Structure formats: C-alpha cells, structure tokens
C-alpha cells in the first residue's frame, strides 16, 4: 500500500525536476554548459512552469489536504486511482512539452489534468468525515479548491483564443495571467491557510467567530480584485488602477486579520519550536508581507511602468513568492505532519540559493533601469545560484529516500 509519505515524496521528485530545468534554462544566457540538446527555450519554459505548478505544488498540497480530510479507506482506493491518473497526466506533460511546446499532445494531457482536479475537488467535498466538515479549515479548503477550479477557465479558453485570435492576441496573455493569478493568490494561499488553521484547531486553540466572516470577505475581495493588477499592461485606465489597489488593500487587511486569528497559536507553537524553526517561520512571514508590498508598488503607475518594461523584475517577483514563500511553507508543513525530514543543512543551502539568485536577478534589473555597471559574468552567477537550488533539493531527497516506507503520522 502506498503511504502518504510516498505520495508526498513523488512531489519532491517534481521539485527536483523543476530545479534541474531551472538550472538548464539559466544556461541559455550563461556559458557554463552547452544547451544544444534542448530544442526550444520556450518549450523548456513551458515544461518548467507546468511541472512547478502541477507537479510539485499541486501534488504536495493535495497530499496534505487529502491526508487530513479524507478517510483512511478512501486513501487506499479512490484516492489511489485518482493519484495514478493525475501522475499519468503530469508525466505526459513532462514528455510532450519539451518536444513540442503547446501542441495537440501537450494540450490533451493538460486538459486531462484539469479533469482530475475536478475529481479531487469532488472527493474532498463529498468524502470528508462529517466532524471535520465543521472545521474552519475545511471551509478554507473548499474555497481553495473553488479557486483551483476557477483558474482552469484560463487554460480551457486558450484553444479557442489561439484558433480565432492567435497567440499574439491580448486575450491569449490575459487567459494565462487569469490562470496564474487564481493559482498563486487563490488556490495556493487558501490551501496553505487551511492547513495552518487545521493545525490550530486540532491543538484545541479557539478561533474567535467574530473574525471568521470578515476574514473570508476580505480574502475573497483581495483575490478577485487584485486580478486586475494582471491586466494593467493591457488597460492602464484610472479605474483599473483603482480596482487593483482596492484588491491590494483587502489582501493586506486579510493578512493582518489572519495574524490576529492565529496570534495565540503562534505563541503556543513558537514556545515549542527550535531556533531554526522560529527563524524559518519569521522569515517566511516577512517574505510574504514583502510580496504584498511589491503588489502595492505594481499598483502605482510610476512603478508599474518600470516593472512592465523589465522582465527580470517580474521573474524576480514570481520566484520571490514561489521559492521564498510557497515552497518553504509547504516543506515546513510536510515536516510538521512528519511526511519528510529536514535538517539545517538543507535550509542553509536552499536559502543561500534563494537570496543569491534574487540578488543577482534584482541587480540585472537595476543595471538596466539605471543604465549602470553590468557584471561581465552576471548570467553565470545566476546560473550557479540555480545550480545551488538543485543541490539543495538533491540533498532533501537523499535524507528522505530511506524514510518513505515508514508509516506516516499525519493524523
């Protein structure tokens, strides 16, 4: 029987694959190794992004959510069948995207993957134990899966947009940004928040009912309205800026409401955490708050024009959020639920890669903005920092590969 540790370990394999792909893609602008064996840079980018979102994060989050909400018996039957079907679609994308980019085969596997997400949504909604449906965490998990389903409107619309308007159409990019926004700011955030509140509620720490409804309202408004940030490049009207900034306001307000709701549990958890864990939790929180500040800057016309014209700023922002917040938070949650083991060596190597790569990407962006000195081997330095990411994930798999057969203690 496959255990939850093994389910989660499969997501770590995808994390390694995207780390390797990231290193290889960086070498298109560096001269560390030859990249002649990759047919098209764009195909590699498509593969990297799809496996990051649908392989690593999706499998990790669904394993955690399925583990806490679904009955044991279901994990051995329906969930296993769903898991195998999902893996086949991801492997299909992993094979077809590097060979042909967006084409019939890759789109077919992507479409089949979307169908499996709806099945998982159905499993959580209909098969969760009745007592767990009373938890606030379950409500958040439902909303997370709702936004996961909403995000799929983007990919479903691409076929028609390409056929009628072509890839150069404004609507083509908007469909992609729609998908990414509701993945990053809807599905990811609410799924992680659901897992945090599950821990709080299982510890018996009360959550004031007076905060629950305002939190849900602000988080929904923040998610929906901040989407318009992703449309400013196409429509920079005053109304669009206003809606975007209202969305930013609600996201920040939601963050502070979240802190108010978990302040007692934070004190409880911190008192039982190691210095490394305390530092990690604090750093992840600061990274997320700084992500919100970056969004506020993007909602101001002066900064938006700069960001919109500099690809490195966009890439740096996405990596800051994905590699600085989403990935470490998921790994810490998996460690808390005893699905993986993590030692201090991993965190040191990982954050060395994170901060060095972010620094060099920001430096490259700044050198263009201010027309300042450009380091001769800057692209090599960025590629090397990506290589350090790869080493950190190799190390994580090495320290966990011998433990995946041990019965998990998620419950």
C-alpha positions as semicolon CSV with decimal commas, in nm:
position;residue;x (nm);y (nm);z (nm)
1;X;0,000;0,000;0,000
2;X;0,124;0,348;-0,088
3;X;0,160;0,570;0,218
4;X;0,119;0,945;0,241
5;X;0,496;0,974;0,273
6;X;0,532;0,811;-0,066
7;X;0,260;1,031;-0,216
8;X;0,444;1,338;-0,090
9;X;0,784;1,206;-0,196
10;X;0,660;1,199;-0,556
11;X;0,605;1,576;-0,533
12;X;0,967;1,618;-0,421
13;X;1,078;1,439;-0,736
14;X;0,893;1,703;-0,938
15;X;1,059;1,972;-0,724
16;X;1,396;1,826;-0,824
17;X;1,294;1,817;-1,191
18;X;1,199;2,186;-1,191
19;X;1,525;2,271;-1,011
20;X;1,721;2,089;-1,282
21;X;1,514;2,254;-1,556
22;X;1,565;2,594;-1,393
23;X;1,942;2,541;-1,394
24;X;1,938;2,432;-1,758
25;X;1,722;2,726;-1,866
26;X;1,959;2,969;-1,694
27;X;2,237;2,829;-1,911
28;X;2,073;2,963;-2,225
29;X;2,210;3,305;-2,126
30;X;2,519;3,173;-1,946
31;X;2,816;2,978;-2,080
32;X;2,863;2,713;-1,813
33;X;2,733;2,421;-2,023
34;X;2,610;2,375;-2,381
35;X;2,233;2,375;-2,424
36;X;2,221;2,238;-2,779
37;X;2,028;1,932;-2,662
38;X;1,716;2,140;-2,580
39;X;1,517;2,209;-2,897
40;X;1,349;2,535;-2,797
41;X;1,396;2,763;-2,495
42;X;1,022;2,838;-2,494
43;X;0,941;2,466;-2,472
44;X;1,167;2,438;-2,169
45;X;0,993;2,733;-2,001
46;X;0,650;2,574;-2,059
47;X;0,772;2,247;-1,909
48;X;0,931;2,422;-1,611
49;X;0,618;2,623;-1,525
50;X;0,373;2,336;-1,572
51;X;0,571;2,089;-1,360
52;X;0,628;2,355;-1,091
53;X;0,258;2,435;-1,051
54;X;0,100;2,100;-1,137
55;X;0,371;1,857;-1,034
56;X;0,540;1,995;-0,725
57;X;0,286;2,230;-0,561
58;X;-0,035;2,057;-0,669
59;X;0,071;1,707;-0,564
60;X;0,218;1,839;-0,237
61;X;-0,096;2,033;-0,140
62;X;-0,342;1,763;-0,246
63;X;-0,144;1,506;-0,046
64;X;-0,161;1,724;0,265
65;X;-0,529;1,811;0,219
66;X;-0,625;1,454;0,133
67;X;-0,432;1,325;0,432
68;X;-0,612;1,541;0,685
69;X;-0,964;1,534;0,542
70;X;-1,018;1,201;0,365
71;X;-1,082;0,868;0,547
72;X;-0,803;0,606;0,557
73;X;-1,009;0,364;0,350
74;X;-1,050;0,618;0,070
75;X;-0,676;0,682;0,056
76;X;-0,631;0,314;-0,031
77;X;-0,899;0,306;-0,301
78;X;-1,049;0,605;-0,483
79;X;-0,768;0,843;-0,388
80;X;-0,506;0,598;-0,516
81;X;-0,683;0,567;-0,852
82;X;-0,711;0,947;-0,872
83;X;-0,342;0,980;-0,782
84;X;-0,231;0,738;-1,056
85;X;-0,447;0,913;-1,316
86;X;-0,306;1,251;-1,211
87;X;0,052;1,121;-1,231
88;X;-0,008;0,993;-1,584
89;X;-0,125;1,338;-1,698
90;X;0,174;1,512;-1,537
91;X;0,422;1,264;-1,687
92;X;0,251;1,316;-2,021
93;X;0,309;1,690;-1,994
94;X;0,668;1,631;-1,883
95;X;0,732;1,433;-2,202
96;X;0,534;1,636;-2,457
97;X;0,606;1,997;-2,358
98;X;0,986;1,975;-2,410
99;X;0,932;1,816;-2,752
100;X;0,659;2,036;-2,899
101;X;0,552;2,310;-2,658
102;X;0,182;2,390;-2,685
103;X;0,056;2,132;-2,936
104;X;-0,212;1,867;-2,955
105;X;-0,048;1,610;-2,724
106;X;0,058;1,855;-2,452
107;X;-0,281;2,030;-2,460
108;X;-0,453;1,689;-2,435
109;X;-0,257;1,594;-2,122
110;X;-0,315;1,942;-1,975
111;X;-0,689;1,908;-2,035
112;X;-0,698;1,561;-1,876
113;X;-0,510;1,704;-1,578
114;X;-0,778;1,970;-1,532
115;X;-1,041;1,698;-1,521
116;X;-0,850;1,520;-1,243
117;X;-0,853;1,843;-1,039
118;X;-1,232;1,845;-1,051
119;X;-1,234;1,484;-0,927
120;X;-1,014;1,577;-0,629
121;X;-1,247;1,868;-0,553
122;X;-1,540;1,623;-0,556
123;X;-1,355;1,381;-0,325
124;X;-1,284;1,649;-0,065
125;X;-1,635;1,798;-0,073
126;X;-1,822;1,466;-0,063
127;X;-1,596;1,226;0,124
128;X;-1,461;1,432;0,414
129;X;-1,559;1,300;0,755
130;X;-1,868;1,484;0,889
131;X;-1,691;1,602;1,206
132;X;-1,411;1,756;1,000
133;X;-1,659;1,943;0,783
134;X;-1,734;2,153;1,091
135;X;-1,379;2,288;1,099
136;X;-1,300;2,637;0,972
137;X;-1,005;2,476;0,795
138;X;-1,247;2,273;0,582
139;X;-1,427;2,590;0,470
140;X;-1,094;2,735;0,360
141;X;-1,002;2,413;0,179
142;X;-1,333;2,427;-0,011
143;X;-1,265;2,784;-0,120
144;X;-0,908;2,690;-0,219
145;X;-1,041;2,416;-0,446
146;X;-1,305;2,655;-0,582
147;X;-1,032;2,894;-0,696
148;X;-0,837;2,600;-0,837
149;X;-1,142;2,520;-1,050
150;X;-1,194;2,887;-1,142
151;X;-0,831;2,916;-1,257
152;X;-0,893;2,638;-1,510
153;X;-1,112;2,877;-1,714
154;X;-0,784;3,024;-1,842
155;X;-0,642;2,703;-1,994
156;X;-0,982;2,590;-2,127
157;X;-1,019;2,917;-2,317
158;X;-0,674;2,904;-2,477
159;X;-0,772;2,666;-2,756
160;X;-1,050;2,890;-2,880
161;X;-0,839;3,205;-2,840
162;X;-0,549;3,056;-3,039
163;X;-0,783;2,928;-3,312
164;X;-0,975;3,254;-3,353
165;X;-0,738;3,533;-3,245
166;X;-0,392;3,374;-3,238
167;X;-0,113;3,374;-2,976
168;X;-0,040;3,743;-3,031
169;X;-0,385;3,838;-2,906
170;X;-0,425;4,032;-2,582
171;X;-0,676;3,769;-2,472
172;X;-0,413;3,494;-2,501
173;X;-0,195;3,658;-2,236
174;X;-0,495;3,753;-2,023
175;X;-0,609;3,388;-2,016
176;X;-0,264;3,281;-1,895
177;X;-0,249;3,559;-1,633
178;X;-0,601;3,469;-1,517
179;X;-0,487;3,112;-1,459
180;X;-0,167;3,211;-1,280
181;X;-0,336;3,469;-1,060
182;X;-0,602;3,237;-0,923
183;X;-0,342;2,964;-0,877
184;X;-0,093;3,181;-0,688
185;X;-0,332;3,406;-0,497
186;X;-0,634;3,180;-0,464
187;X;-0,559;2,808;-0,463
188;X;-0,208;2,821;-0,313
189;X;-0,280;3,077;-0,041
190;X;-0,609;2,933;0,078
191;X;-0,484;2,573;0,072
192;X;-0,186;2,668;0,290
193;X;-0,412;2,877;0,515
194;X;-0,648;2,579;0,551
195;X;-0,358;2,360;0,663
196;X;-0,246;2,621;0,917
197;X;-0,595;2,652;1,065
198;X;-0,626;2,273;1,076
199;X;-0,317;2,264;1,300
200;X;-0,461;2,543;1,516
201;X;-0,800;2,374;1,555
202;X;-0,652;2,030;1,625
203;X;-0,444;2,188;1,902
204;X;-0,771;2,299;2,060
205;X;-0,685;2,668;2,028
206;X;-1,012;2,863;1,981
207;X;-1,065;3,092;1,682
208;X;-1,296;3,386;1,750
209;X;-1,609;3,364;1,537
210;X;-1,613;3,743;1,509
211;X;-1,301;3,725;1,290
212;X;-1,406;3,442;1,059
213;X;-1,660;3,619;0,838
214;X;-1,457;3,944;0,798
215;X;-1,151;3,735;0,712
216;X;-1,336;3,538;0,443
217;X;-1,487;3,854;0,294
218;X;-1,155;4,040;0,280
219;X;-0,965;3,741;0,141
220;X;-1,221;3,687;-0,137
221;X;-1,228;4,055;-0,228
222;X;-0,848;4,064;-0,223
223;X;-0,815;3,762;-0,451
224;X;-1,077;3,874;-0,703
225;X;-0,999;4,245;-0,725
226;X;-0,619;4,209;-0,728
227;X;-0,652;4,011;-1,052
228;X;-0,683;4,348;-1,225
229;X;-0,314;4,404;-1,148
230;X;-0,250;4,141;-1,414
231;X;-0,450;4,342;-1,669
232;X;-0,280;4,681;-1,626
233;X;-0,041;4,609;-1,914
234;X;-0,345;4,583;-2,143
235;X;-0,560;4,855;-1,987
236;X;-0,393;5,117;-1,769
237;X;-0,703;5,326;-1,707
238;X;-0,755;5,504;-1,375
239;X;-1,045;5,268;-1,297
240;X;-0,823;4,963;-1,346
241;X;-0,559;5,108;-1,114
242;X;-0,826;5,188;-0,855
243;X;-0,974;4,835;-0,860
244;X;-0,624;4,684;-0,841
245;X;-0,529;4,891;-0,539
246;X;-0,856;4,811;-0,363
247;X;-0,766;4,447;-0,414
248;X;-0,418;4,511;-0,269
249;X;-0,576;4,679;0,034
250;X;-0,801;4,382;0,104
251;X;-0,513;4,137;0,067
252;X;-0,308;4,329;0,324
253;X;-0,610;4,359;0,553
254;X;-0,669;3,985;0,518
255;X;-0,308;3,917;0,616
256;X;-0,340;4,119;0,936
257;X;-0,673;3,954;1,020
258;X;-0,501;3,619;0,972
259;X;-0,231;3,721;1,219
260;X;-0,496;3,831;1,469
261;X;-0,673;3,497;1,437
262;X;-0,362;3,287;1,496
263;X;-0,176;3,506;1,745
264;X;-0,248;3,271;2,037
265;X;-0,145;2,966;1,840
266;X;0,172;3,145;1,725
267;X;0,272;3,194;2,087
268;X;0,195;2,827;2,155
269;X;0,384;2,697;1,851
270;X;0,683;2,930;1,898
271;X;0,723;2,814;2,258
272;X;0,765;2,458;2,128
273;X;0,976;2,536;1,821
274;X;1,350;2,514;1,774
275;X;1,550;2,832;1,697
276;X;1,579;2,718;1,334
277;X;1,202;2,671;1,306
278;X;1,134;3,010;1,468
279;X;1,372;3,179;1,225
280;X;1,215;2,997;0,930
281;X;0,857;3,089;1,024
282;X;0,953;3,453;1,081
283;X;1,142;3,473;0,751
284;X;0,857;3,316;0,554
285;X;0,616;3,568;0,709
286;X;0,841;3,861;0,618
287;X;0,880;3,731;0,261
288;X;0,503;3,705;0,221
289;X;0,442;4,055;0,359
290;X;0,709;4,195;0,127
291;X;0,528;4,020;-0,160
292;X;0,217;4,222;-0,068
293;X;0,423;4,542;-0,065
294;X;0,556;4,457;-0,412
295;X;0,197;4,425;-0,530
296;X;0,119;4,770;-0,390
297;X;0,415;4,911;-0,585
298;X;0,288;4,743;-0,901
299;X;-0,045;4,918;-0,848
300;X;0,120;5,262;-0,871
301;X;0,157;5,398;-1,229
302;X;0,521;5,509;-1,186
303;X;0,642;5,172;-1,061
304;X;0,412;4,972;-1,287
305;X;0,568;5,125;-1,599
306;X;0,913;5,026;-1,475
307;X;0,803;4,673;-1,380
308;X;0,611;4,620;-1,702
309;X;0,916;4,704;-1,912
310;X;1,162;4,490;-1,715
311;X;1,118;4,113;-1,737
312;X;1,369;4,046;-1,459
313;X;1,153;4,232;-1,206
314;X;0,857;4,008;-1,294
315;X;1,066;3,690;-1,276
316;X;1,224;3,805;-0,951
317;X;0,880;3,871;-0,801
318;X;0,742;3,531;-0,907
319;X;1,048;3,349;-0,769
320;X;1,039;3,556;-0,451
321;X;0,684;3,435;-0,388
322;X;0,716;3,079;-0,520
323;X;1,063;2,993;-0,388
324;X;1,067;3,221;-0,084
325;X;0,717;3,159;0,049
326;X;0,519;2,879;-0,117
327;X;0,791;2,613;-0,136
328;X;0,944;2,662;0,214
329;X;0,598;2,684;0,374
330;X;0,482;2,359;0,212
331;X;0,803;2,185;0,314
332;X;0,766;2,308;0,673
333;X;0,406;2,186;0,683
334;X;0,512;1,847;0,548
335;X;0,782;1,832;0,814
336;X;0,526;1,921;1,083
337;X;0,299;1,637;0,968
338;X;0,601;1,402;0,969
339;X;0,590;1,333;0,596
340;X;0,953;1,439;0,546
341;X;1,263;1,512;0,746
342;X;1,451;1,839;0,701
343;X;1,782;1,934;0,861
344;X;1,950;2,271;0,899
345;X;2,196;2,194;0,617
346;X;1,911;2,188;0,366
347;X;1,771;2,523;0,479
348;X;2,115;2,685;0,469
349;X;2,183;2,563;0,114
350;X;1,830;2,640;-0,005
351;X;1,818;2,997;0,124
352;X;2,174;3,059;0,006
353;X;2,046;2,977;-0,343
354;X;1,731;3,182;-0,292
355;X;1,890;3,504;-0,171
356;X;2,186;3,493;-0,411
357;X;1,964;3,430;-0,714
358;X;1,719;3,703;-0,609
359;X;2,006;3,945;-0,555
360;X;2,161;3,879;-0,896
361;X;1,824;3,897;-1,075
362;X;1,747;4,226;-0,898
363;X;2,098;4,353;-0,982
364;X;2,048;4,272;-1,351
365;X;1,714;4,454;-1,347
366;X;1,864;4,756;-1,170
367;X;2,160;4,774;-1,410
368;X;1,912;4,811;-1,698
369;X;1,684;5,059;-1,518
370;X;1,969;5,285;-1,406
371;X;2,198;5,212;-1,701
372;X;2,472;5,122;-1,454
373;X;2,767;4,881;-1,450
374;X;2,679;4,530;-1,567
375;X;2,887;4,244;-1,426
376;X;3,058;4,054;-1,706
377;X;2,971;3,710;-1,575
378;X;2,637;3,803;-1,417
379;X;2,440;3,543;-1,613
380;X;2,687;3,278;-1,499
381;X;2,636;3,382;-1,137
382;X;2,259;3,348;-1,177
383;X;2,305;3,003;-1,333
384;X;2,533;2,898;-1,047
385;X;2,277;3,009;-0,790
386;X;2,019;2,797;-0,975
387;X;2,265;2,510;-0,952
388;X;2,275;2,555;-0,573
389;X;1,896;2,517;-0,569
390;X;1,944;2,187;-0,748
391;X;2,198;2,072;-0,490
392;X;1,964;2,160;-0,202
393;X;1,678;1,953;-0,349
394;X;1,912;1,661;-0,419
395;X;2,010;1,676;-0,053
396;X;1,646;1,687;0,058
397;X;1,565;1,376;-0,144
398;X;1,877;1,199;-0,015
399;X;1,786;1,248;0,352
400;X;1,427;1,135;0,290
401;X;1,459;0,848;0,044
402;X;1,522;0,593;0,319
403;X;1,221;0,701;0,526
404;X;0,940;0,692;0,268
405;X;0,842;0,337;0,365
406;X;0,788;0,431;0,730
407;X;0,423;0,463;0,823
408;X;0,325;0,830;0,831
409;X;0,182;1,004;1,138
410;X;-0,023;1,272;0,962
411;X;-0,331;1,202;1,170
